Amino acid sequence: MGDRAAKDSLFDAFASVAGALGSGRRAEIIDVLAQGERAVEEISMEIGQSTANTSHHLQQLLRSGLVRTRRAGTRIYYRLAGPSVTELWAAIRRVASEQVAELDELAAAYLGDRSTLDVLTREELSDRMAAGDVVVLDVRPAPEYWSGHIAHAVSIPVRDLAARLDDLPRGSNIVAYCRGPYCVFADEAVRTLHREGFTAVRLEDGYPEWAASGLPVETGASLTNAEPEAGTNAQ
């Protein structure tokens, strides 16, 4: 018969991982880091928190084993500890979508009316890319694109899209994607493109789900982004 205290400690260790995600801001950090490694200052801008508060949240995630760090000069960069953390975050969202009654209402309040936005599945996008009849548009912040993106995707961050419409071929079929199913960037991009007369849809989820499915990805720059941006505005 196992020792009661030992069993308590074991299950407390299991619960410590869930406890680390018991904050919306820490969950948002996991969502950002699912796109790739980021510096503390960049993460703080993304989640709309001070650097001190962001560092506090990151330390809790570090103690729980969900993130790892590296230092480059005076800057500290954080990344997810491994693919299992991305899977955990996807599972949490999936359970919440099934069990939290008001989640659809909360999502609609943030994302707006999606009823007019057509959606493409990963499988459909993969087929259309193979046929060569689609332009894939990554509208995440440029540092996330550099960390990893759908193969052959064009990088135009959503905040720059209105000023860079001439970079997109008129008459093309455009598929925009961003961070995942609850990311607003792709929705905003598709609405902007529709207003300007483009044919555009959004990917059903985002880059982490595409990569987790084993579909083709790349890292590095695109022809439309010579250098990564230093930071981004929180969304």
C-alpha positions in Angstrom: 0.0 0.0 0.0 1.5 3.3 -1.0 2.2 6.0 1.5 -0.6 8.6 1.9 1.8 11.6 2.2 3.7 10.5 -0.9 0.5 10.2 -2.9 -0.6 13.6 -1.8 2.8 15.1 -2.9 2.4 13.3 -6.3 -1.0 14.7 -7.0 0.0 18.1 -5.7 2.8 18.0 -8.3 0.2 17.2 -11.0 -2.0 20.1 -9.8 0.9 22.5 -9.8 0.9 22.5 -13.6 -2.8 23.3 -13.7 -2.3 26.0 -11.0 0.4 27.7 -13.1 -2.3 28.2 -15.8 -4.9 29.4 -13.2 -4.5 33.0 -14.5 -5.8 34.4 -17.8 -2.6 36.4 -18.3 -0.4 33.3 -17.9 -2.7 31.4 -20.3 -2.3 34.3 -22.7 1.5 34.0 -22.4 1.3 30.4 -23.3 -0.7 31.3 -26.3 1.9 33.8 -27.4 4.8 31.4 -26.8 3.0 28.7 -28.8 4.0 30.9 -31.8 7.7 30.8 -30.9 10.4 32.2 -28.6 9.9 35.8 -27.4 11.8 38.3 -25.1 10.2 39.4 -21.9 9.7 42.9 -23.2 7.9 41.6 -26.3 5.6 39.4 -24.2 4.7 42.3 -21.9 3.6 44.4 -24.9 1.6 41.5 -26.3 -0.4 40.9 -23.0 -0.7 44.5 -22.1 1.1 44.2 -18.8 4.2 45.9 -17.2 7.5 44.1 -17.6 7.6 43.5 -13.8 4.1 41.8 -13.9 5.0 39.8 -16.9 8.2 38.6 -15.4 6.3 37.5 -12.3 3.9 35.4 -14.4 6.8 34.0 -16.4 8.6 32.9 -13.2 5.5 31.0 -12.1 5.4 29.3 -15.5 9.1 28.6 -15.2 8.8 27.0 -11.8 6.0 24.8 -13.1 8.2 23.5 -15.9 6.0 24.9 -18.6 8.6 27.3 -20.1 12.3 27.5 -20.6 14.7 30.4 -20.9 17.9 31.5 -22.6 19.9 34.7 -22.2 21.3 36.7 -25.0 23.3 39.7 -23.7 21.0 41.6 -21.3 17.8 40.1 -22.7 16.0 36.9 -21.5 14.0 34.9 -24.0 11.3 32.5 -23.1 9.9 29.5 -25.0 7.5 26.6 -24.3 9.2 23.6 -22.6 8.1 21.3 -25.4 5.2 20.2 -27.7 3.3 18.7 -24.8 2.7 22.2 -23.5 1.2 23.2 -26.8 -1.0 20.1 -26.6 -2.0 21.0 -23.1 -3.1 24.5 -24.1 -5.1 23.1 -27.0 -6.8 20.6 -24.7 -7.7 23.3 -22.2 -9.3 25.4 -24.9 -11.2 22.3 -26.2 -12.5 21.4 -22.8 -13.5 25.0 -22.1 -15.4 25.2 -25.4 -17.3 22.1 -24.5 -18.0 22.8 -20.8 -18.0 26.5 -20.2 -21.5 27.7 -21.0 -20.7 31.3 -21.7 -17.5 30.7 -23.8 -19.2 31.3 -27.1 -20.6 34.6 -25.8 -17.2 35.7 -24.5 -15.5 34.8 -27.7 -18.1 36.7 -29.8 -17.6 39.8 -27.6 -13.9 39.7 -28.4 -13.9 38.4 -31.9 -17.0 40.0 -33.2 -19.5 38.5 -35.7 -17.8 35.7 -37.6 -20.9 34.6 -39.5 -19.8 36.4 -42.7 -16.2 35.0 -42.6 -15.6 31.9 -44.6 -13.3 29.3 -43.1 -10.9 26.8 -44.7 -9.7 23.7 -42.9 -6.1 22.7 -42.7 -6.7 19.8 -45.1 -8.5 22.1 -47.6 -5.7 24.7 -47.4 -3.0 22.0 -47.9 -4.8 20.8 -51.0 -5.2 24.3 -52.4 -1.5 25.0 -51.8 -0.6 21.8 -53.7 -2.7 23.0 -56.6 -1.0 26.4 -56.5 -4.2 28.5 -56.5 -3.9 30.3 -53.2 -1.9 33.0 -51.5 -1.3 32.2 -47.8 -1.1 35.3 -45.6 0.5 35.3 -42.2 -0.9 38.3 -40.3 0.9 37.6 -36.9 3.6 40.0 -35.6 6.8 39.5 -37.7 8.9 37.9 -34.8 6.4 35.1 -34.7 6.6 34.6 -38.4 10.4 34.4 -38.2 10.1 31.7 -35.5 8.0 29.5 -37.7 5.3 29.8 -40.4 3.3 27.9 -42.9 5.6 27.0 -45.8 5.6 29.8 -48.5 3.3 32.1 -46.5 3.7 35.8 -47.0 4.2 37.9 -43.9 2.2 41.1 -43.5 1.3 41.8 -39.9 -2.3 42.8 -39.5 -1.5 46.3 -38.3 0.4 46.9 -41.6 -2.1 45.3 -44.0 -4.0 48.4 -45.0 -0.8 50.2 -46.1 0.5 47.1 -47.9 -2.4 45.9 -50.0 -0.3 46.5 -53.2 1.9 43.7 -52.0 -0.9 41.3 -52.7 -1.9 40.2 -56.2 -5.4 41.4 -57.2 -7.7 38.5 -58.2 -5.9 36.0 -56.1 -7.5 33.7 -53.5 -6.1 34.7 -50.1 -6.1 32.6 -46.9 -5.2 34.5 -43.8 -4.0 32.8 -40.6 -2.8 33.9 -37.2 -2.3 32.3 -33.7 -5.2 30.0 -33.4 -9.0 29.7 -33.3 -9.4 32.6 -30.8 -7.0 35.0 -32.4 -8.5 38.2 -33.8 -5.7 39.0 -36.3 -7.0 36.8 -39.2 -10.6 38.0 -38.7 -9.5 41.6 -39.0 -7.3 40.9 -42.0 -10.2 39.1 -43.9 -12.6 42.0 -43.1 -10.0 44.5 -44.4 -9.4 42.5 -47.5 -13.1 42.2 -48.2 -13.6 45.9 -47.9 -10.8 46.4 -50.5 -12.3 44.0 -53.0 -10.1 40.9 -52.3 -11.3 37.4 -52.1 -10.2 36.1 -48.7 -11.0 33.5 -46.1 -9.4 32.6 -42.8 -7.8 29.3 -41.7 -9.9 27.5 -39.2 -7.3 27.7 -36.5 -3.6 28.9 -36.7 0.1 28.2 -37.0 0.5 26.0 -33.9 -2.3 23.6 -35.0 -0.8 23.5 -38.6 2.6 22.6 -37.3 1.3 20.1 -34.8 -0.4 18.3 -37.7 2.9 17.7 -39.4 2.1 20.0 -42.3 4.9 21.9 -44.1 6.5 24.8 -42.1 9.5 27.1 -42.5 11.5 29.6 -40.4 13.1 32.8 -41.3 12.3 35.9 -43.4 9.9 36.4 -46.3 10.4 38.6 -49.4 8.0 41.1 -47.9 9.7 41.4 -44.5 13.5 42.0 -44.6 13.9 42.2 -40.8 11.8 41.2 -37.8 10.1 43.9 -35.8 11.3 44.7 -32.3 7.8 44.6 -30.7 4.1 44.7 -31.3 0.9 46.2 -30.0 -1.2 44.1 -27.7 -4.4 42.7 -29.3 
